[in-house]
Amino acid sequence: MTDAERLAQKRYYLIQGVNIGACAGAVLGLLIAGRSVTTVHTMLGGALILASLYVMAVVPRAMAKRWKTPQP
């Protein structure tokens, strides 16, 4: 395996790790919102869900764009 392939593999795993972490954050937000007793906790869970969905949509795409190989 060449150095370029290793670097691509590390970057791929990093992008997937961000996706998994954001998914875990969304699940945590669902748990907080679902088991909440007060409105504040419900809003906290909802905010965590929205933030996690934003991270899942934006961050991996931005990482891939930054690491994209320039066209000759």
VMD Tcl script that draws the C-alpha trace (Angstrom):
set ca {
  {0.00 0.00 0.00}
  {1.43 3.37 -1.01}
  {1.57 6.45 1.18}
  {-1.20 8.10 -0.85}
  {-3.47 5.11 -0.30}
  {-2.76 5.12 3.45}
  {-3.54 8.82 3.63}
  {-6.79 8.31 1.70}
  {-7.72 5.45 4.01}
  {-7.07 7.55 7.13}
  {-9.15 10.39 5.72}
  {-11.98 8.03 4.84}
  {-12.02 6.62 8.36}
  {-11.94 10.12 9.81}
  {-14.96 11.15 7.73}
  {-16.82 8.02 8.79}
  {-15.88 8.67 12.42}
  {-17.43 12.13 12.18}
  {-20.59 10.59 10.75}
  {-20.77 8.00 13.52}
  {-20.13 10.61 16.21}
  {-22.84 12.88 14.81}
  {-25.26 9.96 14.64}
  {-24.50 9.13 18.27}
  {-25.18 12.77 19.16}
  {-28.56 12.61 17.41}
  {-29.47 9.43 19.29}
  {-28.44 11.08 22.55}
  {-30.62 14.06 21.67}
  {-33.55 11.73 21.03}
  {-33.02 10.05 24.37}
  {-32.85 13.38 26.19}
  {-35.94 14.72 24.44}
  {-37.88 11.48 24.86}
  {-37.24 11.09 28.58}
  {-37.49 14.74 29.50}
  {-39.88 16.04 32.12}
  {-39.35 19.74 31.59}
  {-39.52 21.93 28.53}
  {-35.89 22.95 28.96}
  {-34.69 19.37 28.59}
  {-36.93 18.85 25.57}
  {-35.47 21.94 23.92}
  {-31.94 20.79 24.79}
  {-32.59 17.43 23.16}
  {-34.07 19.08 20.09}
  {-31.10 21.43 19.79}
  {-28.71 18.50 20.05}
  {-30.61 16.64 17.33}
  {-30.53 19.63 14.99}
  {-26.84 20.26 15.65}
  {-26.01 16.62 14.99}
  {-27.98 16.59 11.75}
  {-26.16 19.74 10.66}
  {-22.80 18.15 11.42}
  {-23.74 15.01 9.48}
  {-24.75 17.10 6.46}
  {-21.96 19.69 6.36}
  {-18.74 18.51 7.99}
  {-17.95 15.37 5.91}
  {-18.65 17.25 2.70}
  {-16.38 20.10 3.78}
  {-13.63 17.67 4.75}
  {-13.86 15.89 1.38}
  {-13.79 19.20 -0.47}
  {-10.72 20.36 1.47}
  {-8.86 17.10 0.87}
  {-9.83 16.74 -2.78}
  {-6.92 16.16 -5.13}
  {-6.42 19.22 -7.33}
  {-7.08 18.75 -11.02}
  {-3.98 19.19 -13.23}
}
mol new
graphics top color blue
foreach p $ca { graphics top sphere $p radius 0.5 }
foreach p [lrange $ca 0 end-1] q [lrange $ca 1 end] { graphics top cylinder $p $q radius 0.2 }
display resetview
